[in-house]
């Protein structure tokens, strides 16, 4: 049986992952995790979500990713798994 966990990212204190940065929207994106597989959905944020592919940043709106993918949420970047742990650059 699969176990899904959904995290909500944004500046608003009601999010499960609060990112206190002006480049982050109040309700920026959501991430649904099942093992190492993830679905990242941008919530029409102002500064977007990006994944690093071959050294370039690719904009994502609704994308299947891995926890080990490097992402940029607003201007904060790091591995998805580190965002969940609260460690971001």
PDB file of N, CA, C and O in Angstrom:
ATOM      1  N   UNK A   1       0.839  -1.191   0.000  1.00  0.00           N
ATOM      2  CA  UNK A   1       0.000   0.000   0.000  1.00  0.00           C
ATOM      3  C   UNK A   1       0.878   1.247   0.000  1.00  0.00           C
ATOM      4  O   UNK A   1       1.841   1.329   0.764  1.00  0.00           O
ATOM      5  N   UNK A   2       0.559   2.197  -0.835  1.00  0.00           N
ATOM      6  CA  UNK A   2       1.335   3.428  -0.947  1.00  0.00           C
ATOM      7  C   UNK A   2       0.979   4.409   0.157  1.00  0.00           C
ATOM      8  O   UNK A   2      -0.156   4.461   0.631  1.00  0.00           O
ATOM      9  N   UNK A   3       1.974   5.179   0.550  1.00  0.00           N
ATOM     10  CA  UNK A   3       1.757   6.210   1.561  1.00  0.00           C
ATOM     11  C   UNK A   3       2.165   7.554   0.979  1.00  0.00           C
ATOM     12  O   UNK A   3       3.343   7.794   0.715  1.00  0.00           O
ATOM     13  N   UNK A   4       1.189   8.427   0.780  1.00  0.00           N
ATOM     14  CA  UNK A   4       1.427   9.744   0.213  1.00  0.00           C
ATOM     15  C   UNK A   4       1.461  10.787   1.328  1.00  0.00           C
ATOM     16  O   UNK A   4       0.682  10.721   2.279  1.00  0.00           O
ATOM     17  N   UNK A   5       2.366  11.738   1.200  1.00  0.00           N
ATOM     18  CA  UNK A   5       2.408  12.895   2.092  1.00  0.00           C
ATOM     19  C   UNK A   5       2.434  14.132   1.213  1.00  0.00           C
ATOM     20  O   UNK A   5       3.193  14.198   0.246  1.00  0.00           O
ATOM     21  N   UNK A   6       1.601  15.118   1.549  1.00  0.00           N
ATOM     22  CA  UNK A   6       1.577  16.363   0.787  1.00  0.00           C
ATOM     23  C   UNK A   6       2.060  17.496   1.671  1.00  0.00           C
ATOM     24  O   UNK A   6       1.618  17.655   2.809  1.00  0.00           O
ATOM     25  N   UNK A   7       2.984  18.286   1.120  1.00  0.00           N
ATOM     26  CA  UNK A   7       3.536  19.458   1.793  1.00  0.00           C
ATOM     27  C   UNK A   7       3.111  20.700   1.017  1.00  0.00           C
ATOM     28  O   UNK A   7       3.118  20.709  -0.214  1.00  0.00           O
ATOM     29  N   UNK A   8       2.748  21.734   1.742  1.00  0.00           N
ATOM     30  CA  UNK A   8       2.384  23.009   1.138  1.00  0.00           C
ATOM     31  C   UNK A   8       3.475  24.018   1.484  1.00  0.00           C
ATOM     32  O   UNK A   8       3.822  24.184   2.653  1.00  0.00           O
ATOM     33  N   UNK A   9       4.018  24.693   0.465  1.00  0.00           N
ATOM     34  CA  UNK A   9       5.119  25.643   0.615  1.00  0.00           C
ATOM     35  C   UNK A   9       4.611  27.057   0.411  1.00  0.00           C
ATOM     36  O   UNK A   9       3.795  27.302  -0.477  1.00  0.00           O
ATOM     37  N   UNK A  10       5.087  27.995   1.229  1.00  0.00           N
ATOM     38  CA  UNK A  10       4.758  29.397   1.040  1.00  0.00           C
ATOM     39  C   UNK A  10       5.151  30.232   2.244  1.00  0.00           C
ATOM     40  O   UNK A  10       5.644  29.706   3.242  1.00  0.00           O
ATOM     41  N   UNK A  11       4.928  31.543   2.144  1.00  0.00           N
ATOM     42  CA  UNK A  11       5.242  32.461   3.245  1.00  0.00           C
ATOM     43  C   UNK A  11       4.178  32.421   4.341  1.00  0.00           C
ATOM     44  O   UNK A  11       4.489  32.680   5.503  1.00  0.00           O
ATOM     45  N   UNK A  12       2.932  32.103   3.994  1.00  0.00           N
ATOM     46  CA  UNK A  12       1.852  32.098   4.979  1.00  0.00           C
ATOM     47  C   UNK A  12       2.113  31.029   6.045  1.00  0.00           C
ATOM     48  O   UNK A  12       2.538  29.916   5.735  1.00  0.00           O
ATOM     49  N   UNK A  13       1.854  31.384   7.290  1.00  0.00           N
ATOM     50  CA  UNK A  13       2.135  30.483   8.416  1.00  0.00           C
ATOM     51  C   UNK A  13       1.290  29.209   8.401  1.00  0.00           C
ATOM     52  O   UNK A  13       1.612  28.259   9.116  1.00  0.00           O
ATOM     53  N   UNK A  14       0.227  29.165   7.613  1.00  0.00           N
ATOM     54  CA  UNK A  14      -0.609  27.964   7.556  1.00  0.00           C
ATOM     55  C   UNK A  14       0.003  26.862   6.682  1.00  0.00           C
ATOM     56  O   UNK A  14      -0.496  25.736   6.677  1.00  0.00           O
ATOM     57  N   UNK A  15       1.077  27.169   5.941  1.00  0.00           N
ATOM     58  CA  UNK A  15       1.733  26.162   5.109  1.00  0.00           C
ATOM     59  C   UNK A  15       2.505  25.172   5.974  1.00  0.00           C
ATOM     60  O   UNK A  15       2.968  25.515   7.062  1.00  0.00           O
ATOM     61  N   UNK A  16       2.639  23.943   5.483  1.00  0.00           N
ATOM     62  CA  UNK A  16       3.429  22.961   6.237  1.00  0.00           C
ATOM     63  C   UNK A  16       4.925  23.268   6.158  1.00  0.00           C
ATOM     64  O   UNK A  16       5.667  22.942   7.084  1.00  0.00           O
ATOM     65  N   UNK A  17       5.376  23.886   5.070  1.00  0.00           N
ATOM     66  CA  UNK A  17       6.759  24.330   4.932  1.00  0.00           C
ATOM     67  C   UNK A  17       6.715  25.849   4.720  1.00  0.00           C
ATOM     68  O   UNK A  17       6.365  26.318   3.637  1.00  0.00           O
ATOM     69  N   UNK A  18       7.070  26.608   5.754  1.00  0.00           N
ATOM     70  CA  UNK A  18       7.042  28.071   5.678  1.00  0.00           C
ATOM     71  C   UNK A  18       8.413  28.554   5.220  1.00  0.00           C
ATOM     72  O   UNK A  18       9.431  28.263   5.847  1.00  0.00           O
ATOM     73  N   UNK A  19       8.422  29.303   4.106  1.00  0.00           N
ATOM     74  CA  UNK A  19       9.654  29.855   3.535  1.00  0.00           C
ATOM     75  C   UNK A  19       9.563  31.370   3.622  1.00  0.00           C
ATOM     76  O   UNK A  19       8.842  32.001   2.849  1.00  0.00           O
ATOM     77  N   UNK A  20      10.287  31.944   4.554  1.00  0.00           N
ATOM     78  CA  UNK A  20      10.220  33.382   4.819  1.00  0.00           C
ATOM     79  C   UNK A  20      11.211  34.121   3.923  1.00  0.00           C
ATOM     80  O   UNK A  20      12.317  34.466   4.340  1.00  0.00           O
ATOM     81  N   UNK A  21      10.788  34.354   2.686  1.00  0.00           N
ATOM     82  CA  UNK A  21      11.617  35.051   1.705  1.00  0.00           C
ATOM     83  C   UNK A  21      10.677  35.831   0.794  1.00  0.00           C
ATOM     84  O   UNK A  21       9.631  35.311   0.405  1.00  0.00           O
ATOM     85  N   UNK A  22      11.030  37.078   0.442  1.00  0.00           N
ATOM     86  CA  UNK A  22      10.132  37.887  -0.397  1.00  0.00           C
ATOM     87  C   UNK A  22       9.869  37.303  -1.786  1.00  0.00           C
ATOM     88  O   UNK A  22       8.899  37.694  -2.435  1.00  0.00           O
ATOM     89  N   UNK A  23      10.712  36.372  -2.260  1.00  0.00           N
ATOM     90  CA  UNK A  23      10.478  35.768  -3.573  1.00  0.00           C
ATOM     91  C   UNK A  23       9.465  34.617  -3.512  1.00  0.00           C
ATOM     92  O   UNK A  23       9.102  34.044  -4.540  1.00  0.00           O
ATOM     93  N   UNK A  24       9.020  34.292  -2.310  1.00  0.00           N
ATOM     94  CA  UNK A  24       8.069  33.197  -2.106  1.00  0.00           C
ATOM     95  C   UNK A  24       6.672  33.782  -1.957  1.00  0.00           C
ATOM     96  O   UNK A  24       6.454  34.713  -1.181  1.00  0.00           O
ATOM     97  N   UNK A  25       5.729  33.225  -2.712  1.00  0.00           N
ATOM     98  CA  UNK A  25       4.331  33.652  -2.601  1.00  0.00           C
ATOM     99  C   UNK A  25       3.734  33.127  -1.295  1.00  0.00           C
ATOM    100  O   UNK A  25       4.266  32.197  -0.688  1.00  0.00           O
ATOM    101  N   UNK A  26       2.633  33.727  -0.876  1.00  0.00           N
ATOM    102  CA  UNK A  26       1.974  33.271   0.358  1.00  0.00           C
ATOM    103  C   UNK A  26       1.633  31.787   0.267  1.00  0.00           C
ATOM    104  O   UNK A  26       1.812  31.047   1.234  1.00  0.00           O
ATOM    105  N   UNK A  27       1.145  31.353  -0.885  1.00  0.00           N
ATOM    106  CA  UNK A  27       0.856  29.942  -1.157  1.00  0.00           C
ATOM    107  C   UNK A  27       1.556  29.612  -2.470  1.00  0.00           C
ATOM    108  O   UNK A  27       0.981  29.796  -3.543  1.00  0.00           O
ATOM    109  N   UNK A  28       2.785  29.129  -2.391  1.00  0.00           N
ATOM    110  CA  UNK A  28       3.678  29.040  -3.552  1.00  0.00           C
ATOM    111  C   UNK A  28       3.478  27.755  -4.368  1.00  0.00           C
ATOM    112  O   UNK A  28       3.277  27.813  -5.581  1.00  0.00           O
ATOM    113  N   UNK A  29       3.535  26.590  -3.693  1.00  0.00           N
ATOM    114  CA  UNK A  29       3.429  25.321  -4.406  1.00  0.00           C
ATOM    115  C   UNK A  29       3.073  24.210  -3.429  1.00  0.00           C
ATOM    116  O   UNK A  29       3.076  24.393  -2.212  1.00  0.00           O
ATOM    117  N   UNK A  30       2.767  23.049  -4.008  1.00  0.00           N
ATOM    118  CA  UNK A  30       2.564  21.873  -3.173  1.00  0.00           C
ATOM    119  C   UNK A  30       3.380  20.723  -3.725  1.00  0.00           C
ATOM    120  O   UNK A  30       3.632  20.639  -4.927  1.00  0.00           O
ATOM    121  N   UNK A  31       3.788  19.842  -2.832  1.00  0.00           N
ATOM    122  CA  UNK A  31       4.614  18.704  -3.181  1.00  0.00           C
ATOM    123  C   UNK A  31       3.998  17.458  -2.562  1.00  0.00           C
ATOM    124  O   UNK A  31       3.874  17.362  -1.341  1.00  0.00           O
ATOM    125  N   UNK A  32       3.614  16.509  -3.399  1.00  0.00           N
ATOM    126  CA  UNK A  32       3.092  15.229  -2.920  1.00  0.00           C
ATOM    127  C   UNK A  32       4.191  14.198  -3.097  1.00  0.00           C
ATOM    128  O   UNK A  32       4.738  14.032  -4.188  1.00  0.00           O
ATOM    129  N   UNK A  33       4.510  13.499  -1.999  1.00  0.00           N
ATOM    130  CA  UNK A  33       5.636  12.567  -1.968  1.00  0.00           C
ATOM    131  C   UNK A  33       5.120  11.156  -1.739  1.00  0.00           C
ATOM    132  O   UNK A  33       4.267  10.922  -0.883  1.00  0.00           O
ATOM    133  N   UNK A  34       5.653  10.215  -2.522  1.00  0.00           N
ATOM    134  CA  UNK A  34       5.398   8.789  -2.341  1.00  0.00           C
ATOM    135  C   UNK A  34       6.741   8.092  -2.510  1.00  0.00           C
ATOM    136  O   UNK A  34       7.188   7.856  -3.632  1.00  0.00           O
ATOM    137  N   UNK A  35       7.383   7.763  -1.393  1.00  0.00           N
ATOM    138  CA  UNK A  35       8.734   7.211  -1.448  1.00  0.00           C
ATOM    139  C   UNK A  35       9.694   8.280  -1.939  1.00  0.00           C
ATOM    140  O   UNK A  35       9.774   9.356  -1.347  1.00  0.00           O
ATOM    141  N   UNK A  36      10.433   7.997  -3.028  1.00  0.00           N
ATOM    142  CA  UNK A  36      11.363   8.969  -3.617  1.00  0.00           C
ATOM    143  C   UNK A  36      10.701   9.745  -4.765  1.00  0.00           C
ATOM    144  O   UNK A  36      11.280  10.695  -5.292  1.00  0.00           O
ATOM    145  N   UNK A  37       9.493   9.337  -5.142  1.00  0.00           N
ATOM    146  CA  UNK A  37       8.772   9.992  -6.238  1.00  0.00           C
ATOM    147  C   UNK A  37       7.931  11.147  -5.711  1.00  0.00           C
ATOM    148  O   UNK A  37       7.330  11.056  -4.641  1.00  0.00           O
ATOM    149  N   UNK A  38       7.898  12.243  -6.482  1.00  0.00           N
ATOM    150  CA  UNK A  38       7.191  13.446  -6.057  1.00  0.00           C
ATOM    151  C   UNK A  38       6.411  14.047  -7.212  1.00  0.00           C
ATOM    152  O   UNK A  38       6.752  13.854  -8.379  1.00  0.00           O
ATOM    153  N   UNK A  39       5.374  14.771  -6.875  1.00  0.00           N
ATOM    154  CA  UNK A  39       4.656  15.594  -7.835  1.00  0.00           C
ATOM    155  C   UNK A  39       4.690  17.018  -7.297  1.00  0.00           C
ATOM    156  O   UNK A  39       4.120  17.301  -6.244  1.00  0.00           O
ATOM    157  N   UNK A  40       5.359  17.914  -8.023  1.00  0.00           N
ATOM    158  CA  UNK A  40       5.446  19.322  -7.640  1.00  0.00           C
ATOM    159  C   UNK A  40       4.450  20.102  -8.487  1.00  0.00           C
ATOM    160  O   UNK A  40       4.481  20.031  -9.715  1.00  0.00           O
ATOM    161  N   UNK A  41       3.567  20.846  -7.825  1.00  0.00           N
ATOM    162  CA  UNK A  41       2.564  21.648  -8.512  1.00  0.00           C
ATOM    163  C   UNK A  41       2.703  23.090  -8.051  1.00  0.00           C
ATOM    164  O   UNK A  41       2.525  23.391  -6.871  1.00  0.00           O
ATOM    165  N   UNK A  42       3.023  23.986  -8.991  1.00  0.00           N
ATOM    166  CA  UNK A  42       3.117  25.415  -8.699  1.00  0.00           C
ATOM    167  C   UNK A  42       1.699  25.967  -8.541  1.00  0.00           C
ATOM    168  O   UNK A  42       0.815  25.651  -9.338  1.00  0.00           O
ATOM    169  N   UNK A  43       1.486  26.779  -7.527  1.00  0.00           N
ATOM    170  CA  UNK A  43       0.163  27.344  -7.235  1.00  0.00           C
ATOM    171  C   UNK A  43       0.032  28.738  -7.847  1.00  0.00           C
ATOM    172  O   UNK A  43      -0.443  29.668  -7.196  1.00  0.00           O
ATOM    173  N   UNK A  44       0.458  28.874  -9.109  1.00  0.00           N
ATOM    174  CA  UNK A  44       0.440  30.170  -9.798  1.00  0.00           C
ATOM    175  C   UNK A  44       1.219  31.227  -9.031  1.00  0.00           C
ATOM    176  O   UNK A  44       0.786  32.373  -8.908  1.00  0.00           O
ATOM    177  N   UNK A  45       2.371  30.824  -8.520  1.00  0.00           N
ATOM    178  CA  UNK A  45       3.221  31.726  -7.743  1.00  0.00           C
ATOM    179  C   UNK A  45       3.804  32.818  -8.636  1.00  0.00           C
ATOM    180  O   UNK A  45       3.884  32.666  -9.855  1.00  0.00           O
ATOM    181  N   UNK A  46       4.202  33.904  -8.014  1.00  0.00           N
ATOM    182  CA  UNK A  46       4.771  35.033  -8.755  1.00  0.00           C
ATOM    183  C   UNK A  46       6.139  34.703  -9.342  1.00  0.00           C
ATOM    184  O   UNK A  46       6.412  35.046 -10.492  1.00  0.00           O
ATOM    185  N   UNK A  47       7.004  34.041  -8.569  1.00  0.00           N
ATOM    186  CA  UNK A  47       8.385  33.804  -9.010  1.00  0.00           C
ATOM    187  C   UNK A  47       8.666  32.368  -9.424  1.00  0.00           C
ATOM    188  O   UNK A  47       9.805  32.041  -9.757  1.00  0.00           O
ATOM    189  N   UNK A  48       7.667  31.511  -9.413  1.00  0.00           N
ATOM    190  CA  UNK A  48       7.756  30.184  -9.998  1.00  0.00           C
ATOM    191  C   UNK A  48       8.565  29.139  -9.265  1.00  0.00           C
ATOM    192  O   UNK A  48       9.150  29.379  -8.209  1.00  0.00           O
ATOM    193  N   UNK A  49       8.570  27.953  -9.884  1.00  0.00           N
ATOM    194  CA  UNK A  49       9.333  26.796  -9.424  1.00  0.00           C
ATOM    195  C   UNK A  49      10.139  26.280 -10.607  1.00  0.00           C
ATOM    196  O   UNK A  49       9.680  26.311 -11.749  1.00  0.00           O
ATOM    197  N   UNK A  50      11.346  25.806 -10.318  1.00  0.00           N
ATOM    198  CA  UNK A  50      12.252  25.360 -11.370  1.00  0.00           C
ATOM    199  C   UNK A  50      12.963  24.096 -10.912  1.00  0.00           C
ATOM    200  O   UNK A  50      13.158  23.878  -9.717  1.00  0.00           O
ATOM    201  N   UNK A  51      13.347  23.272 -11.869  1.00  0.00           N
ATOM    202  CA  UNK A  51      14.165  22.093 -11.595  1.00  0.00           C
ATOM    203  C   UNK A  51      15.422  22.213 -12.448  1.00  0.00           C
ATOM    204  O   UNK A  51      15.378  22.688 -13.583  1.00  0.00           O
ATOM    205  N   UNK A  52      16.548  21.772 -11.880  1.00  0.00           N
ATOM    206  CA  UNK A  52      17.807  21.826 -12.619  1.00  0.00           C
ATOM    207  C   UNK A  52      17.912  20.599 -13.516  1.00  0.00           C
ATOM    208  O   UNK A  52      17.837  19.461 -13.054  1.00  0.00           O
ATOM    209  N   UNK A  53      18.088  20.858 -14.810  1.00  0.00           N
ATOM    210  CA  UNK A  53      18.251  19.797 -15.811  1.00  0.00           C
ATOM    211  C   UNK A  53      19.474  20.123 -16.658  1.00  0.00           C
ATOM    212  O   UNK A  53      19.494  21.131 -17.364  1.00  0.00           O
ATOM    213  N   UNK A  54      20.489  19.274 -16.588  1.00  0.00           N
ATOM    214  CA  UNK A  54      21.716  19.457 -17.381  1.00  0.00           C
ATOM    215  C   UNK A  54      22.324  20.839 -17.184  1.00  0.00           C
ATOM    216  O   UNK A  54      22.789  21.453 -18.144  1.00  0.00           O
ATOM    217  N   UNK A  55      22.326  21.332 -15.952  1.00  0.00           N
ATOM    218  CA  UNK A  55      22.956  22.610 -15.636  1.00  0.00           C
ATOM    219  C   UNK A  55      22.099  23.834 -15.886  1.00  0.00           C
ATOM    220  O   UNK A  55      22.526  24.952 -15.595  1.00  0.00           O
ATOM    221  N   UNK A  56      20.891  23.651 -16.421  1.00  0.00           N
ATOM    222  CA  UNK A  56      19.981  24.767 -16.682  1.00  0.00           C
ATOM    223  C   UNK A  56      18.738  24.645 -15.803  1.00  0.00           C
ATOM    224  O   UNK A  56      18.353  23.544 -15.412  1.00  0.00           O
ATOM    225  N   UNK A  57      18.114  25.786 -15.496  1.00  0.00           N
ATOM    226  CA  UNK A  57      16.882  25.802 -14.720  1.00  0.00           C
ATOM    227  C   UNK A  57      15.686  25.743 -15.669  1.00  0.00           C
ATOM    228  O   UNK A  57      15.544  26.589 -16.552  1.00  0.00           O
ATOM    229  N   UNK A  58      14.835  24.745 -15.481  1.00  0.00           N
ATOM    230  CA  UNK A  58      13.644  24.542 -16.296  1.00  0.00           C
ATOM    231  C   UNK A  58      12.410  24.844 -15.443  1.00  0.00           C
ATOM    232  O   UNK A  58      12.247  24.276 -14.363  1.00  0.00           O
ATOM    233  N   UNK A  59      11.556  25.725 -15.922  1.00  0.00           N
ATOM    234  CA  UNK A  59      10.336  26.081 -15.205  1.00  0.00           C
ATOM    235  C   UNK A  59       9.400  24.868 -15.139  1.00  0.00           C
ATOM    236  O   UNK A  59       9.224  24.149 -16.122  1.00  0.00           O
ATOM    237  N   UNK A  60       8.806  24.659 -13.960  1.00  0.00           N
ATOM    238  CA  UNK A  60       7.845  23.558 -13.796  1.00  0.00           C
ATOM    239  C   UNK A  60       6.554  24.097 -13.203  1.00  0.00           C
ATOM    240  O   UNK A  60       6.566  24.931 -12.298  1.00  0.00           O
ATOM    241  N   UNK A  61       5.447  23.606 -13.731  1.00  0.00           N
ATOM    242  CA  UNK A  61       4.121  23.963 -13.215  1.00  0.00           C
ATOM    243  C   UNK A  61       3.454  22.770 -12.557  1.00  0.00           C
ATOM    244  O   UNK A  61       2.771  22.906 -11.542  1.00  0.00           O
ATOM    245  N   UNK A  62       3.659  21.590 -13.150  1.00  0.00           N
ATOM    246  CA  UNK A  62       3.061  20.354 -12.668  1.00  0.00           C
ATOM    247  C   UNK A  62       3.979  19.243 -13.167  1.00  0.00           C
ATOM    248  O   UNK A  62       3.873  18.821 -14.318  1.00  0.00           O
ATOM    249  N   UNK A  63       4.878  18.768 -12.305  1.00  0.00           N
ATOM    250  CA  UNK A  63       5.945  17.908 -12.798  1.00  0.00           C
ATOM    251  C   UNK A  63       6.281  16.775 -11.834  1.00  0.00           C
ATOM    252  O   UNK A  63       6.302  16.957 -10.617  1.00  0.00           O
ATOM    253  N   UNK A  64       6.544  15.596 -12.410  1.00  0.00           N
ATOM    254  CA  UNK A  64       7.028  14.453 -11.642  1.00  0.00           C
ATOM    255  C   UNK A  64       8.517  14.648 -11.391  1.00  0.00           C
ATOM    256  O   UNK A  64       9.286  14.866 -12.327  1.00  0.00           O
ATOM    257  N   UNK A  65       8.918  14.568 -10.131  1.00  0.00           N
ATOM    258  CA  UNK A  65      10.324  14.753  -9.762  1.00  0.00           C
ATOM    259  C   UNK A  65      10.743  13.664  -8.786  1.00  0.00           C
ATOM    260  O   UNK A  65       9.935  12.834  -8.370  1.00  0.00           O
ATOM    261  N   UNK A  66      12.008  13.684  -8.433  1.00  0.00           N
ATOM    262  CA  UNK A  66      12.561  12.811  -7.391  1.00  0.00           C
ATOM    263  C   UNK A  66      12.983  13.681  -6.213  1.00  0.00           C
ATOM    264  O   UNK A  66      13.296  14.857  -6.397  1.00  0.00           O
ATOM    265  N   UNK A  67      12.995  13.121  -5.012  1.00  0.00           N
ATOM    266  CA  UNK A  67      13.430  13.868  -3.824  1.00  0.00           C
ATOM    267  C   UNK A  67      14.864  14.365  -3.960  1.00  0.00           C
ATOM    268  O   UNK A  67      15.255  15.329  -3.302  1.00  0.00           O
ATOM    269  N   UNK A  68      15.642  13.716  -4.805  1.00  0.00           N
ATOM    270  CA  UNK A  68      17.048  14.094  -4.989  1.00  0.00           C
ATOM    271  C   UNK A  68      17.234  15.138  -6.089  1.00  0.00           C
ATOM    272  O   UNK A  68      18.369  15.519  -6.375  1.00  0.00           O
ATOM    273  N   UNK A  69      16.150  15.611  -6.715  1.00  0.00           N
ATOM    274  CA  UNK A  69      16.260  16.661  -7.726  1.00  0.00           C
ATOM    275  C   UNK A  69      16.558  17.999  -7.066  1.00  0.00           C
ATOM    276  O   UNK A  69      16.053  18.308  -5.986  1.00  0.00           O
ATOM    277  N   UNK A  70      17.401  18.795  -7.753  1.00  0.00           N
ATOM    278  CA  UNK A  70      17.688  20.154  -7.282  1.00  0.00           C
ATOM    279  C   UNK A  70      16.628  21.078  -7.863  1.00  0.00           C
ATOM    280  O   UNK A  70      16.389  21.096  -9.070  1.00  0.00           O
ATOM    281  N   UNK A  71      15.996  21.847  -6.978  1.00  0.00           N
ATOM    282  CA  UNK A  71      14.928  22.747  -7.399  1.00  0.00           C
ATOM    283  C   UNK A  71      15.205  24.159  -6.905  1.00  0.00           C
ATOM    284  O   UNK A  71      16.003  24.386  -5.996  1.00  0.00           O
ATOM    285  N   UNK A  72      14.518  25.091  -7.539  1.00  0.00           N
ATOM    286  CA  UNK A  72      14.525  26.479  -7.074  1.00  0.00           C
ATOM    287  C   UNK A  72      13.067  26.853  -6.875  1.00  0.00           C
ATOM    288  O   UNK A  72      12.252  26.753  -7.793  1.00  0.00           O
ATOM    289  N   UNK A  73      12.754  27.285  -5.665  1.00  0.00           N
ATOM    290  CA  UNK A  73      11.413  27.743  -5.302  1.00  0.00           C
ATOM    291  C   UNK A  73      11.568  29.224  -4.999  1.00  0.00           C
ATOM    292  O   UNK A  73      12.204  29.606  -4.017  1.00  0.00           O
ATOM    293  N   UNK A  74      10.972  30.064  -5.867  1.00  0.00           N
ATOM    294  CA  UNK A  74      11.303  31.486  -5.788  1.00  0.00           C
ATOM    295  C   UNK A  74      12.786  31.614  -6.088  1.00  0.00           C
ATOM    296  O   UNK A  74      13.253  31.135  -7.122  1.00  0.00           O
ATOM    297  N   UNK A  75      13.535  32.257  -5.192  1.00  0.00           N
ATOM    298  CA  UNK A  75      14.991  32.334  -5.409  1.00  0.00           C
ATOM    299  C   UNK A  75      15.764  31.408  -4.471  1.00  0.00           C
ATOM    300  O   UNK A  75      16.994  31.446  -4.443  1.00  0.00           O
ATOM    301  N   UNK A  76      15.053  30.573  -3.701  1.00  0.00           N
ATOM    302  CA  UNK A  76      15.703  29.608  -2.810  1.00  0.00           C
ATOM    303  C   UNK A  76      15.938  28.313  -3.565  1.00  0.00           C
ATOM    304  O   UNK A  76      15.041  27.821  -4.249  1.00  0.00           O
ATOM    305  N   UNK A  77      17.138  27.755  -3.447  1.00  0.00           N
ATOM    306  CA  UNK A  77      17.434  26.519  -4.172  1.00  0.00           C
ATOM    307  C   UNK A  77      17.994  25.460  -3.239  1.00  0.00           C
ATOM    308  O   UNK A  77      18.574  25.761  -2.196  1.00  0.00           O
ATOM    309  N   UNK A  78      17.805  24.217  -3.644  1.00  0.00           N
ATOM    310  CA  UNK A  78      18.302  23.083  -2.883  1.00  0.00           C
ATOM    311  C   UNK A  78      17.656  21.807  -3.363  1.00  0.00           C
ATOM    312  O   UNK A  78      16.841  21.828  -4.285  1.00  0.00           O
ATOM    313  N   UNK A  79      18.014  20.694  -2.745  1.00  0.00           N
ATOM    314  CA  UNK A  79      17.388  19.421  -3.063  1.00  0.00           C
ATOM    315  C   UNK A  79      15.993  19.396  -2.447  1.00  0.00           C
ATOM    316  O   UNK A  79      15.776  19.937  -1.363  1.00  0.00           O
ATOM    317  N   UNK A  80      15.056  18.769  -3.139  1.00  0.00           N
ATOM    318  CA  UNK A  80      13.688  18.692  -2.602  1.00  0.00           C
ATOM    319  C   UNK A  80      13.682  18.104  -1.191  1.00  0.00           C
ATOM    320  O   UNK A  80      12.979  18.601  -0.311  1.00  0.00           O
ATOM    321  N   UNK A  81      14.467  17.045  -0.977  1.00  0.00           N
ATOM    322  CA  UNK A  81      14.483  16.405   0.343  1.00  0.00           C
ATOM    323  C   UNK A  81      14.974  17.369   1.426  1.00  0.00           C
ATOM    324  O   UNK A  81      14.558  17.259   2.580  1.00  0.00           O
ATOM    325  N   UNK A  82      15.856  18.315   1.070  1.00  0.00           N
ATOM    326  CA  UNK A  82      16.346  19.285   2.049  1.00  0.00           C
ATOM    327  C   UNK A  82      15.297  20.345   2.366  1.00  0.00           C
ATOM    328  O   UNK A  82      15.229  20.817   3.501  1.00  0.00           O
ATOM    329  N   UNK A  83      14.478  20.729   1.387  1.00  0.00           N
ATOM    330  CA  UNK A  83      13.372  21.646   1.666  1.00  0.00           C
ATOM    331  C   UNK A  83      12.421  21.041   2.687  1.00  0.00           C
ATOM    332  O   UNK A  83      11.945  21.728   3.591  1.00  0.00           O
ATOM    333  N   UNK A  84      12.149  19.743   2.533  1.00  0.00           N
ATOM    334  CA  UNK A  84      11.235  19.053   3.464  1.00  0.00           C
ATOM    335  C   UNK A  84      11.830  19.041   4.864  1.00  0.00           C
ATOM    336  O   UNK A  84      11.104  19.174   5.849  1.00  0.00           O
ATOM    337  N   UNK A  85      13.152  18.881   4.958  1.00  0.00           N
ATOM    338  CA  UNK A  85      13.829  18.858   6.266  1.00  0.00           C
ATOM    339  C   UNK A  85      14.043  20.260   6.820  1.00  0.00           C
ATOM    340  O   UNK A  85      14.464  20.416   7.966  1.00  0.00           O
ATOM    341  N   UNK A  86      13.755  21.289   6.012  1.00  0.00           N
ATOM    342  CA  UNK A  86      13.951  22.663   6.476  1.00  0.00           C
ATOM    343  C   UNK A  86      15.334  23.219   6.188  1.00  0.00           C
ATOM    344  O   UNK A  86      15.712  24.258   6.730  1.00  0.00           O
ATOM    345  N   UNK A  87      16.096  22.534   5.336  1.00  0.00           N
ATOM    346  CA  UNK A  87      17.443  22.996   4.984  1.00  0.00           C
ATOM    347  C   UNK A  87      17.399  23.492   3.544  1.00  0.00           C
ATOM    348  O   UNK A  87      17.199  22.700   2.623  1.00  0.00           O
ATOM    349  N   UNK A  88      17.582  24.790   3.341  1.00  0.00           N
ATOM    350  CA  UNK A  88      17.542  25.349   1.991  1.00  0.00           C
ATOM    351  C   UNK A  88      18.628  26.407   1.859  1.00  0.00           C
ATOM    352  O   UNK A  88      19.117  26.941   2.855  1.00  0.00           O
ATOM    353  N   UNK A  89      18.999  26.702   0.612  1.00  0.00           N
ATOM    354  CA  UNK A  89      20.063  27.680   0.363  1.00  0.00           C
ATOM    355  C   UNK A  89      19.477  29.020   0.013  1.00  0.00           C
ATOM    356  O   UNK A  89      20.217  29.973  -0.231  1.00  0.00           O
TER     357      UNK A  89
END
